[in-house]
Each structure stands twice: as structure tokens, then as C-alpha cells.
Amino acid sequence: MNPKSFPAKPKTNLLHPVGLALGLSLLAGCVVERPPRRVYVEPAPPPGEVVVVREAPPPPREEYIPLRPGPRYIWCQGHWRYNGNAYYWVPGHWELPPREHAEWIAPRWEVRGGGYFFIEGRWR
């Protein structure tokens, strides 16, 4: 048998070049961002541990706040921590609340009896 004697089978293109180009151009504008990682310079003190410092913390730093990664994220501002020798800055970050309508109470330093007491930030 001669292979030329059989009728040619039409080719079926699953991805037409124009459709492929259109699909790729639509996907080119899509960017998937992951939420920022939380990075700590030093772990928080264990629960119940009190941090007392005789000298006042420096004034808060001005921070650049990046774009919000999603509508539910809350900005947790940066703050000063004390490591036993000196203050160091912990930068702010975006964080997802643990539940609906949760409110972020920022960490702060309070003056008590001539010293500065650190109060951890928390969700309420």
C-alpha cells in the first residue's frame, strides 16, 4: 500500500498560536505576592518576664510603610527593644489579625518608679 493513497488526516491544534499569545499576554500582568515574613532581631522575653531600663528609649523612628499585602492586614508599627546593654529598633510589619475585628495594641514603654517598663504588643 502506498501511504499517499490514504486521505490526509486534518491536524487539530489544541493551542492556536493567536490564542496562545493572547493567553500568555493576559498572564504576564499577574503577580502573586506572598505576605512579608516576620523577622525578629531577638526573641521576645518569656511571658511574665519584666524588662526595666533606667534610661528612656530613643524617639520612635520614621518608617517607610510598604503597600498592604491584603485588605485584612494591619500595620504593626516598629518599636524600641532593650537587650540588656542597649536599645535596638524592631521594624514594623504587616500582620493578619488572629480573628475578625481584632485590634492591635502596640508595644510601648511606660514610666514607673523612675524606670522604663516595656509592655508587649498584643491583639485584643
KEVEXSE-42249 format. One line per field, with one value per atom (N, C-alpha, C): residue in one letter; x, y, z; atom name. Coordinates in steps of 0.05 Angstrom, whole numbers, plus 32768, in hexadecimal, padded with zeros to 4 digits. Example, Ala and Ser with C-alpha at 12.3 -4.5 7.8 and 13.67 -1.06 7.14 Angstrom:
! KEVEXSE-42249
type: [a,a,a,s,s,s]
x: [8108,80F6,8108,8101,8111,8102]
y: [7F8E,7FA6,7FBE,7FD3,7FEB,8001]
z: [809C,809C,809C,808E,808F,809D]
atom: [N,CA,C,N,CA,C]
//
This chain:
! KEVEXSE-42249
type: [m,m,m,n,n,n,p,p,p,k,k,k,s,s,s,f,f,f,p,p,p,a,a,a,k,k,k,p,p,p,k,k,k,t,t,t,n,n,n,l,l,l,l,l,l,h,h,h,p,p,p,v,v,v,g,g,g,l,l,l,a,a,a,l,l,l,g,g,g,l,l,l,s,s,s,l,l,l,l,l,l,a,a,a,g,g,g,c,c,c,v,v,v,v,v,v,e,e,e,r,r,r,p,p,p,p,p,p,r,r,r,r,r,r,v,v,v,y,y,y,v,v,v,e,e,e,p,p,p,a,a,a,p,p,p,p,p,p,p,p,p,g,g,g,e,e,e,v,v,v,v,v,v,v,v,v,v,v,v,r,r,r,e,e,e,a,a,a,p,p,p,p,p,p,p,p,p,p,p,p,r,r,r,e,e,e,e,e,e,y,y,y,i,i,i,p,p,p,l,l,l,r,r,r,p,p,p,g,g,g,p,p,p,r,r,r,y,y,y,i,i,i,w,w,w,c,c,c,q,q,q,g,g,g,h,h,h,w,w,w,r,r,r,y,y,y,n,n,n,g,g,g,n,n,n,a,a,a,y,y,y,y,y,y,w,w,w,v,v,v,p,p,p,g,g,g,h,h,h,w,w,w,e,e,e,l,l,l,p,p,p,p,p,p,r,r,r,e,e,e,h,h,h,a,a,a,e,e,e,w,w,w,i,i,i,a,a,a,p,p,p,r,r,r,w,w,w,e,e,e,v,v,v,r,r,r,g,g,g,g,g,g,g,g,g,y,y,y,f,f,f,f,f,f,i,i,i,e,e,e,g,g,g,r,r,r,w,w,w,r,r,r]
x: [8011,8000,8011,8008,8016,800B,801D,8013,8006,800C,8000,7FE3,7FDB,7FC0,7FAB,7FB4,7FA1,7F9C,7F83,7F7E,7F8C,7F95,7FA4,7F91,7F99,7F89,7F8E,7F78,7F7C,7F88,7F9A,7FA8,7F95,7F94,7F84,7F98,7F98,7FA9,7F9A,7FA5,7F98,7F9E,7FB5,7FBD,7FC3,7FB0,7FB3,7FC7,7FDA,7FEE,7FE3,7FCC,7FC1,7FB5,7FA8,7F9D,7FB3,7FC8,7FDF,7FEB,7FEF,7FFB,7FE8,7FCE,7FBB,7FBC,7FBC,7FBC,7FD5,7FEC,8005,8007,7FFB,7FFB,7FEA,7FD4,7FC3,7FD1,7FDF,7FED,8006,8010,8029,8025,800C,8007,8001,7FFE,7FF7,8010,800E,8024,8018,8024,801B,8030,8027,8039,8033,8048,8045,8046,8038,8039,8056,805E,807A,807F,8097,809E,80A3,809D,80A3,80BF,80D0,80EC,80F1,80FB,8100,811E,8128,8144,814B,8139,813D,8122,8120,8106,80FB,80E0,80D3,80D9,80D9,80DE,80C8,80CE,80BA,80A3,808B,8074,8079,8072,8076,8090,80A4,80BD,80B9,80C4,80C1,80DB,80D9,80F1,80EF,8104,8105,811F,811E,8136,8136,814D,814F,814F,815A,815A,8143,8139,8122,8129,8116,811C,811E,812D,812E,8112,810F,80F5,80F0,80D7,80D1,80DD,80E5,80EF,80D8,80DE,80CB,80CE,80B8,80BA,80AD,80B8,80AB,8098,807E,806A,8065,806D,8068,804A,8044,8028,801C,8003,7FF5,7FF2,7FFA,7FF9,7FDC,7FC9,7FAD,7F9B,7F81,7F6F,7F6C,7F71,7F6D,7F87,7F9D,7FB6,7FB6,7FC2,7FC5,7FE3,7FE9,8005,800C,8021,802B,8045,8044,805A,8073,8089,80A3,80A5,80B8,80BC,80D8,80DF,80FA,80F7,810C,810F,8129,812D,8146,8151,816B,8177,8188,8186,8197,81AF,81B7,81CD,81C5,81B3,81AC,8191,8185,816C,8172,8160,8161,8145,8144,812B,8120,8106,80F8,80E6,80EB,80DB,80BE,80AC,8090,808B,8073,806D,804E,8045,8029,8023,800C,8005,7FE7,7FE0,7FC3,7FB9,7FA2,7F97,7F8F,7F90,7F8A,7F6C,7F5B,7F3E,7F32,7F19,7F0A,7F07,7F0B,7F08,7F1C,7F32,7F47,7F55,7F5D,7F6B,7F87,7F9B,7FB7,7FBD,7FC7,7FD0,7FEF,7FFA,8016,8027,803F,8051,8059,8060,8067,8078,8085,8094,8084,8081,8074,8087,8085,8095,8088,8097,808D,80A4,80A1,80B4,80D1,80D4,80EF,80FB,80ED,80F7,80E4,80ED,80DC,80D6,80BC,80B2,80A8,80AF,80A6,808D,8078,805F,805D,805B,8059,8040,8042,802B,801A,7FFF,7FED,7FD5,7FC6,7FAD,7F96,7F83,7F6C,7F53]
y: [7FE9,8000,8019,802B,8044,8058,8063,8076,808E,8095,80AD,80A7,808E,8088,808D,808F,8095,80B3,80BB,80D7,80E3,80FB,8108,810E,8108,810D,812A,813A,8156,8158,816B,816F,8180,8178,8188,8196,81B0,81BF,81C5,81BB,81C1,81DE,81E7,8203,8212,8221,8231,8247,824E,8262,827D,8285,829F,829C,8286,8281,827E,8271,826E,8289,8299,82B4,82C5,82C3,82D3,82C9,82AF,82A4,82AC,82AA,82B1,82CF,82E0,82FD,8303,82F5,82F9,82F1,82DB,82D1,82E2,82F0,8300,8316,8320,8335,832B,8311,8306,8303,830D,830B,8300,82EB,82E0,82E8,82F7,82FF,82EF,82E6,82D9,82ED,82E9,82FC,82FD,8314,8316,8304,82FB,82EA,82FC,82F2,8301,82F9,830D,8307,8316,8307,8313,8314,832A,832C,831B,831A,830B,8301,82E8,82DF,82F0,82F1,8300,82F2,8302,82F5,82E1,82CD,82B9,82C7,82BC,82C8,82CB,82E1,82E6,82F4,82F4,8302,8320,832F,834C,8359,836B,8379,8395,839C,83B7,83C3,83DC,83EB,8406,840F,8429,8440,843D,8453,8450,8467,8468,845D,8450,8448,8460,845D,8473,8479,8490,8495,8481,847B,8468,8471,845D,8463,8467,8477,847A,8462,8455,843C,8440,8432,8430,8418,841D,8408,83FD,83E4,83D9,83D4,83CF,83CA,83B3,83B6,83A1,8388,8371,8358,834E,8358,834F,8361,8360,8373,836E,8356,8350,8355,835B,835F,8379,8378,838F,8396,83B0,83B8,83B8,83AA,83A9,83BA,83D1,83E4,83DA,83E5,83DD,83E9,83DE,83E7,83E1,83EE,83E8,83D1,83C0,83AA,83AF,83A1,83A3,8387,8384,8369,8364,8377,8374,8387,8390,83A3,83BD,83BB,83D2,83CE,83E4,83E3,83DB,83CC,83C6,83C8,83D0,83D4,83BB,83B5,839F,83AB,83A6,83B3,83AA,83BC,83B6,83A1,8396,8381,837F,8374,836E,8353,8350,8337,8332,8319,8312,830F,831B,8318,82FA,82F2,82D6,82CF,82E4,82E0,82F9,82F7,830E,8324,833D,8355,8356,8348,834A,8365,8370,838A,8386,8392,8390,83A6,839E,83B0,83B0,83C7,83C9,83C6,83BB,83B9,83D6,83D9,83F4,83F3,8409,840C,841F,8416,8427,842E,8447,844F,8447,8438,842F,8430,8440,8441,8447,8459,8461,844F,843A,8429,8427,841B,8418,83FA,83F4,83D9,83D4,83BE,83B7,83A6,83AE,83A0,8394,837A,836C,8375,8374,8378,835F,8363,834C,8352,833D,833F,833F,8351,8352,834D]
z: [8000,8000,8000,7FF2,7FEF,8004,8016,802B,801F,8006,7FFA,7FF1,7FF0,7FE7,7FFD,8016,802C,802D,8033,8035,804E,804B,8061,8077,808F,80A7,80AF,80B3,80BB,80D6,80DA,80F3,8105,811E,8131,8144,8143,8155,816F,8184,819E,81A7,81A0,81A7,818D,8184,816C,8173,8162,8168,8172,8167,8170,818C,8191,81AC,81C1,81B9,81CB,81D2,81BE,81C2,81D4,81CF,81E0,81FD,8201,821C,822B,821D,822A,8231,821F,8225,823D,8240,8258,8271,8270,8288,828F,827B,8280,8295,8297,82AB,82C7,82CA,82E4,82F5,830E,8320,833B,8344,835E,8373,8387,839C,83B5,83C2,83DC,83F2,8408,841E,8428,8432,843C,8454,8456,846D,8485,849C,84B5,84BE,84C1,84C9,84E4,84F7,8511,8516,8520,8526,853E,8551,856A,8573,857D,8585,859C,859D,85B3,85CD,85E3,85FD,8603,8613,861A,8628,8626,8634,8652,865D,8679,867F,866D,8672,866E,8680,8680,8677,8663,8659,8665,8675,8681,867A,8670,8668,8675,867E,868C,8678,8660,864D,8639,8631,861F,8603,85F5,85DA,85C7,85B1,859E,8592,8585,8578,8562,855C,8546,852C,851C,8501,84EE,84D9,84C4,84B2,84AB,849B,8480,846D,8453,8455,844F,8451,8435,842F,8415,840F,83F6,83EF,83FF,8406,8416,8404,840F,83FE,83FA,8409,8406,8417,8411,841F,843D,8447,8464,8474,8467,8476,8486,849E,84B0,84B2,84B2,84B5,84D3,84DA,84F5,84F5,8500,84FE,850C,8504,8510,852C,853B,8557,8561,8577,8583,8596,8596,85A9,85B8,85CE,85DD,85E1,85DB,85DC,85F5,8608,8620,8620,8608,8605,85F7,85E4,85D3,85C7,85BE,85AF,8592,8586,8569,855D,8544,8536,852A,852F,8522,850D,84F4,84DF,84DF,84D5,84D3,84BD,84BD,84A9,84A6,8490,848C,8499,84A5,84B2,84AF,84AB,84AA,84C6,84CD,84E8,84EC,8505,850B,8508,8508,8505,84FA,84F2,84E7,84FC,84F4,8505,851C,851B,852F,852D,8543,8543,854E,8540,8548,855D,8574,8589,8586,857E,8578,8592,8590,85A7,85AF,85C8,85D2,85EB,85F1,8609,861C,8635,8649,865F,866A,8680,869A,86AA,86C5,86D9,86ED,8703,86FA,86E7,86DF,86C9,86C1,86AC,8695,867F,8667,8664,8664,8662,8646,863B,8620,8622,8613,8612,85F5,85F3,85D9,85CA,85AF,859E,859F,8599,859A,858A,8583,8576,858B,8587,8599,8589]
atom: [N,CA,C,N,CA,C,N,CA,C,N,CA,C,N,CA,C,N,CA,C,N,CA,C,N,CA,C,N,CA,C,N,CA,C,N,CA,C,N,CA,C,N,CA,C,N,CA,C,N,CA,C,N,CA,C,N,CA,C,N,CA,C,N,CA,C,N,CA,C,N,CA,C,N,CA,C,N,CA,C,N,CA,C,N,CA,C,N,CA,C,N,CA,C,N,CA,C,N,CA,C,N,CA,C,N,CA,C,N,CA,C,N,CA,C,N,CA,C,N,CA,C,N,CA,C,N,CA,C,N,CA,C,N,CA,C,N,CA,C,N,CA,C,N,CA,C,N,CA,C,N,CA,C,N,CA,C,N,CA,C,N,CA,C,N,CA,C,N,CA,C,N,CA,C,N,CA,C,N,CA,C,N,CA,C,N,CA,C,N,CA,C,N,CA,C,N,CA,C,N,CA,C,N,CA,C,N,CA,C,N,CA,C,N,CA,C,N,CA,C,N,CA,C,N,CA,C,N,CA,C,N,CA,C,N,CA,C,N,CA,C,N,CA,C,N,CA,C,N,CA,C,N,CA,C,N,CA,C,N,CA,C,N,CA,C,N,CA,C,N,CA,C,N,CA,C,N,CA,C,N,CA,C,N,CA,C,N,CA,C,N,CA,C,N,CA,C,N,CA,C,N,CA,C,N,CA,C,N,CA,C,N,CA,C,N,CA,C,N,CA,C,N,CA,C,N,CA,C,N,CA,C,N,CA,C,N,CA,C,N,CA,C,N,CA,C,N,CA,C,N,CA,C,N,CA,C,N,CA,C,N,CA,C,N,CA,C,N,CA,C,N,CA,C,N,CA,C,N,CA,C,N,CA,C,N,CA,C,N,CA,C,N,CA,C,N,CA,C,N,CA,C,N,CA,C,N,CA,C,N,CA,C,N,CA,C,N,CA,C,N,CA,C,N,CA,C,N,CA,C,N,CA,C]
//
